[in-house]
Amino acid sequence: MEGNSVRTALRFGLSILTILAFAPSVAETLPKLEPRFSEAVAFDTSRPAREIAALSSAGRFALPANDEGLLEVRPDPESPVVDSGFGGDGALSANNNVPGKATGRARVFANFEGLSNQDNFNLFGFRVNPPDPVGDVGMFHYVEMTNLAVAVYDKAGNLVMGPLAIGDLWAGFAVEDCTDPSGDPIVVYDQLVNRWILSQFTTRFTNDPQNDRFYNCVAVSASPDPTGAYYRYAFPSGNFFPDYPKYGVWTDSYILTTRDFGPTVEYGISVYALEKAAMIEGNPNARAVQFFLDSDVVPLPLIGDGLLPADIDGSRRPRANAAAPIFGTQDNNYGYGATFDAINIWELEVHWTSTPRASLQLAAQLSVAGFDSAFPCAPTSRDCLPQPGITSPTQFLDVLSYRQRPTHRLAYRNFGGYEAMVTNQSVEARPGMAGVRWYEVRRENGQYRVHQQGTYAPDDGVHRWMGSAAMDRDGNMAIGYSVVNGVDVYPGIRYATRLAGDALGEMTDESTIIDGTGVQTTTNSRWGDYTSLNVDPVDDCTFWYVNEYYTAAGQASSAAGWQTRIASFRLPACSAAK
């Protein structure tokens, strides 16, 4: 994979040379984006997932591990980041000048161990990094995926199924690539139809990039039971590698965004809609539509390093035929050519008729309070955050703030009079200190505005990053994230909350899910690359969060002995759904 990583890095590096200056009215100058409709290239129905026996490591298509004995899943091309000094943060509130407060407003219910890198060793005979922990909650279960495993739990934390290799979910599938240990998984629960969607990409690179073929592998549960059978689909991306896939549930489509690298220097973002009604019925001819935002045509700041699709929370659907929002972010302190800090909002419309129609257009650029995404990392752009007892910067943790994108999810909720969307990204909140910038954007009568924003970074010497945001049915909000410092805070997991009636821009309470007791010692520095905060569909109040952390035992097991933790918590002020 190392040669492929270099090739991909070259593609990305050259694409940066296409930066163009642009005016706020850039939407008027963009060419019309043309949809490309297609059908799944493979389909079948799996046997019940609970009956899938884990394959032995022998006979698997395996990628080579690095010299630390780790498989670096999706060796994301490292971009040189030029840090020109702290650029300030316009959303760091006075409330953040004190250490994180723990008032106990949010009550923790479940708090249990999830998947770990030991599971990968047991399944494959090797470990991987980064874990990409992700999950979602349904009526009775919590489903977790990591690189490269999947497990199902009941809500008390009891293991119901797994751990299984993700590729085993596609055992016997016509597109053999889907059975590989590839990763970058996403799991979403569609509460509108009570189904589960599990996914991974494919990574069969060859020495002939022009003839490489890649796929997005999507499994939709055939029933509400996540341990049952799945309708399995493969949607092709040609010879463009569909990096960093993100999925969202919309009314009539499953929306997918990918960060595409072509066989030479091509780069762009793909936005897909998958035909939901057909997929949940197991129709082998389920359709897809793709828009490719080519960086040679669309100014790079408008697409950055990825776009994030809306993902519906709550039982109130968007209005009929409402366009699906898709968010990106841009920082004028970074080298992509942005002239101001902003949220870029694209809108996707799809009509799945016998003659389908679709459109994708830039709907708004919302100026936001200034933030700095270029963190002072060295010797590489991934060596950023210190850990207790670690003296070599090559073993610092990746902050990933330099990636020009918001992080999973873009949680959408319809309140009737307006629609609210919340998301977040990591930033340099204070000089050399990581914090979580979060946003609430509202759409009213088709118009977007930033309702509130804040940067959560109490002045206590603790880095907070790699977050995920969500909102309950009453408009109370939470963010979950990683924490660390170089003295006495080992990589652990915390969350912060705010009530709907709190002062705008304030996170007013911080709590701990679990404190770390060990550190990561691998020199690839990878962390994340994403986590997931979701809302329980039963009461529409309880938050569920998954993230990675380290224990002393995990540290002793491997240089990348990460573990994951799954927890649920609720603000008592939330009025449960009837």
MARNU-750896 format. One record per residue (C-alpha): residue in one letter; x, y, z. Coordinates in steps of 0.001 Angstrom, whole numbers, plus 500000, padded with zeros to 6 digits. Layout:
BEGIN
AXYZ;...
***
This chain:
BEGIN
M500000500000500000;E502933502355500533;G503453502895496817;N499761503517496369;S499847505976499255;V502638507907497566;R500724507881494302;T497587509132496036;A499541511820497876;L500950512994494557;R497467513231493121;F496301515310496055;G499379517522496101;L499002518386492439;S495313519067492812;I496135521842495248;L497758523726492378;T494314524262490859;I493239526695493607;L491234529625492300;A490232532832493998;F486483533226494172;A483878535807495095;P480959535296497518;S478686534966494464;V480661531944493280;A477496529834492984;E476480531949490004;T479739531163488222;L479788527407488770;P478937525239485772;K475844523085486020;L476698519768487610;E475432516847485561;P473955513745487245;R475102510262486272;F472458507604486893;S473354503939487192;E472278500704488873;A473983498476491400;V476450496181489654;A475862493342492109;F473090492305494493;D472086489377496659;T470572488530500034;S472880487257502749;R472102484542505200;P471374485885508706;A474396487737510024;R474152485866513335;E474863482636511431;I478032483923509799;A480975482030511199;A484163484037511419;L486542482966508687;S490059481954509587;S492767484439508710;A494045481953506141;G492643482596502702;R491666486207503323;F492758488902500905;A495070490823503252;L496945494069502816;P500543494232504013;A501256495556507488;N503848498264508105;D507118497763509960;E505306498114513295;G503120495142512461;L500094497381511849;L497862497606508842;E497288501300508206;V493737501325506935;R493269503865504175;P496738505429504410;D495287508918504062;P497743511050502077;E499644513355504359;S499406516938503150;P502084519414504190;V500477521864506595;V502071525267506933;D501267526736510343;S501685530491510227;G500950530964513922;F497739531006515897;G495060532828513938;G492651533289516847;D489194531909517501;G486140534119517275;A483776531680519015;L485796530904522160;S483481532203524862;A484295533626528274;N482651530551529771;N485538528522528373;N488128530366530456;V487527527958533342;P488100524205533484;G485322521977532203;K482429521995534641;A480700518807535786;T477320519701537235;G475864516237536739;R472992517516534604;A473403514638532132;R472866511196533581;V474914508303532149;F472960505082531636;A474935502494529654;N478746502556529672;F480423499447528269;E483369498151526267;G483098498036522502;L485385496588519869;S489160496739520271;N492277496143518227;Q492594492814520000;D489477491777518081;N491321492465514830;F494232490347516033;N491842487539516912;L490093487772513527;F493050488430511225;G496278487839513116;F497258491508512848;R496178494895514227;V495154498075512414;N495223501827512837;P493233504084512837;P490063502473514251;D487406504806512726;P484893503966515484;V481270504450514450;G477876503182515545;D474164503833515744;V471265502945517994;G467932501385517070;M464840500275518937;F466567497417520789;H470205497294519669;Y473422499234519269;V475547498338516228;E479232499243516243;M481749499112513417;T485474499814513452;N488348499043511170;L487891496070510553;A485117494530512660;V481414494755513472;A479452493827516594;V475869494089517832;Y474913494765521459;D471681495072523357;K471141498344525166;A472497496935528415;G475832496324526697;N475534492564526257;L477188491260523111;V474506489854520803;M476556489202517668;G480215489245516750;P482823490445516646;L482832489614512942;A485120490799510195;I483256493401508152;G484161491562504972;D482415488436506271;L479105490286505922;W479757490054502165;A481009486436502140;G480114484816498827;F479180488138497226;A479652488538493465;V482021491508493936;E484744489725495866;D486426493021496752;C483619493688499253;T484777490682501305;D488216492241501907;P489399493838505151;S489130497335503672;G487344499459506264;D486265503081506538;P482947501696507766;I479762503619508431;V476641502305510154;V473396504274510205;Y469958503325511483;D467009504532509425;Q464265504989511991;L461821506122509310;V461673502538507972;N463350500640510857;R466326499351508878;W470114499242509327;I472696500296506731;L476257498956507045;S479021499840504612;Q482663499777503659;F484697500739500609;T487121498557498628;T490879498938498364;R492231496592495693;F494942498826494285;T497144497400491542;N500260498477489716;D498044499625486824;P496011502539488242;Q494121503087484988;N492559499647485372;D491893499803489120;R488238499309490032;F486664500399493308;Y483244499976494914;N481045501230497711;C479662498119499410;V476298498736501086;A474273496243503155;V470673497107504103;S468979494927506706;A466064492929505325;S464201493450508621;P464531495575511771;D466838492893513209;P470522493856512748;T471538490207513275;G469305489003510441;A469710488870506682;Y470934491808504591;Y470323492978501038;R473833493449499709;Y474738495942496991;A477881497125495217;F477934500552493586;P481005501252491418;S483227504315491489;G485295503282488450;N489018503841488782;F488509506666491293;F489241505569494859;P486208506558497027;D488038507690500137;Y486388508710503424;P482778507657502622;K480050509253504751;Y476382508250504719;G473207509990505787;V469551508982505932;W467165511163503960;T463471510713503146;D463758508851499838;S467503508373499464;Y470549507201501309;I473101509932500665;L476776509101500289;T479752511410499901;T483286510303499045;R486652511957498565;D487791510708495167;F491320510207493887;G491791509347490222;P494523507215488652;T496971510126488202;V496416513607489657;E492618513807489530;Y490800514855492700;G487253515755493599;I484267514998495791;S481465512661494767;V477924513058496035;Y475645510056495566;A472014509332496260;L471014505666496520;E467421504662495800;K466093503937499264;A462664502486498411;A464234499902496110;M467008498966498533;I464788498319501539;E462659496013499337;G465684494105498084;N465279495246494488;P468391494069492600;N468055497001490187;A468294499723492831;R469487502921491203;A472138505449492166;V472913508946490985;Q476368510500491247;F477625514066490972;F481376514542490695;L482723517882491924;D485985518044490031;S488624520217491700;D489668521373488218;V486195522884487835;V484853523584491345;P487132525819493464;L488900523691496057;P487681525655499106;L484098524733498200;I484778520999498501;G487869520861500709;D488670517415502047;G485117516159502117;L481437517038502344;L479052515739505021;P475463514656504214;A472495515354506465;D471345512429508619;I467780512588509964;D467112512379513714;G463601512289515135;S460347511063513657;R459328514309511930;R460295514056508300;P461491516970506193;R458747518526504099;A457879516704500890;N460598516982498231;A462859519035500506;A466437519229499264;A468997517351501343;P471666519662502840;I475323518693502492;F477941520686504451;G481593521560504023;T483847524046505818;Q486662526357504749;D489400528204506643;N491216531231505255;N494249530329507409;Y494721527168505347;G496355526801501947;Y493326526004499815;G492626529596498828;A489586530448500947;T489182534179501496;F486997533885504605;D485950531252507142;A482654529661506202;I480253526761506052;N479522525802502461;I476073524298501952;W475142522225498937;E471609521015498249;L470791517690496608;E467396516989495036;V466465513609493586;H463167512400492138;W463095508620491729;T460518508477488933;S460585506192485914;T462645508951484323;P464645510087487345;R465822513651487826;A468474515057490140;S470293518295490820;L473126519431493078;Q473887523094493628;L475706525375496021;A472900526859498099;A474747529074500594;Q478084530190501971;L477639531147505608;S480381533243507136;V481331531941510584;A483408533220513475;G487103532954512653;F488835529660513385;D492301528234512815;S492537524704511424;A496326524701510834;F497683523158514040;P501398523401514941;C502386519756514317;A505930518411513849;P507911516656512522;T504960515621510291;S501497517085509952;R500129514190512023;D502445514615515042;C500312517055517010;L499037516243520501;P501332515102523349;Q500600512171525647;P501745511527529230;G505218510010529322;I505755510334525555;T508856512358524748;S509183511741521008;P506941513996518883;T506768511155516340;Q504395509451518818;F502098512437519302;L498478512054518185;D496938513333514973;V494566516289515501;L493150516145511953;S491988519751512252;Y493856520546509046;R491379518483507053;Q488995521014505547;R485715519344506483;P483244518953509331;T483317515611511127;H480606512946511272;R477637513568511713;L475552516342510199;A472631515663512534;Y469375516963511049;R466131517606512922;N462833519122511761;F461172521274514441;G458254522277512240;G458856526011511977;Y462508525468511151;E465031522729510456;A468174522480512615;M471484520923511631;V474398520472514040;T477952519416513343;N481518520115514491;Q485196520177513588;S488519520197515428;V490386523523515584;E493335525211517252;A491263526964519918;R494141528527521850;P497819528695520901;G498862525061520603;M495621523769522165;A492955521745520371;G489267522440520831;V485913521503519315;R484164524097517129;W480455523285516917;Y477633524790514878;E473870524914514781;V472593525978511375;R468909526548510713;R466927526452507492;E463744528540507528;N461645529052504407;G464510527662502360;Q467074530129503757;Y470092529128505838;R471638530976508764;V474056530217511580;H471843530176514660;Q474745529637517042;Q478336528458517153;G480949527946519804;T484412526567520411;Y484591524280523422;A488071524517524909;P488176525192528673;D491474526744529740;D492741523710531651;G495583522439529477;V493514519564528041;H493185519006524297;R489649518258523096;W489203517010519533;M487750514349517219;G484160515227518106;S480638514406517028;A477509516475517661;A473766515804517969;M470565517391519297;D467638515824521175;R463917516360520494;D463802519465522741;G466768521179521125;N469267520283523853;M472658519579522347;A475711517426523094;I479177516900521693;G481366513878522391;Y485133514002521861;S488606512712522713;V490808514251525428;V494533514153526170;N497409516239527490;G501138515676527929;V501053515409531719;D498273513437533353;V495316513106530973;Y495675509875529016;P493665509427525817;G490087509243527091;I486501510163526237;R484306513016527476;Y481185514853526396;A479715518309526922;T476096519413526860;R473928522500526657;L470226523037527263;A468101524674524603;G467580527666526906;D471271528210527702;A473026531290526359;L473762530897522664;G477240529625521883;E477795528026525296;M478466524432526265;T477733524573529969;D478515521114531341;E481274518523530816;S481251514892531937;T483564511909531577;I482649508662529862;I485962507020530671;D489457508158531646;G492367506664529772;T495202504906531585;G497543504146528673;V498988505776525547;Q499452505038521866;T503100504457520963;T502934503782517226;T504713506337515060;N501936506551512455;S500106508866514925;R496685508081513438;W493640508875515596;G489976508633514742;D489329509437511879;Y485762509960513104;T483340509066515898;S479559509068516196;L477008510659518541;N473435509495517901;V470003509850519487;D467898506902520674;P464720506630518553;V462740505181521463;D462618508353523568;D464356510766521156;C466234512075524209;T469031509641525035;F472397510219523349;W474658507280522442;Y478353507854521793;V481291505714520666;N484966506692520596;E488414505192521122;Y490631505374524202;Y493632503639525786;T494200501548528889;A497494500395530368;A496580496862529306;G495875498019525772;Q499189499856525651;A500977496711526813;S499293494632524094;S500396496716521115;A501785500057519971;A498219500628518765;G496291498790521467;W493211500974521167;Q489898500085522701;T486462501607522167;R483798502608524660;I480055502950524094;A477964505053526450;S474502506583526650;F473423509683528557;R470390511906528783;L469569515396529933;P466692515225532460;A465204518342530900;C464322516392527740;S460664515420527492;A460554511887526129;A458618511108522975;K455136509777523639;
***
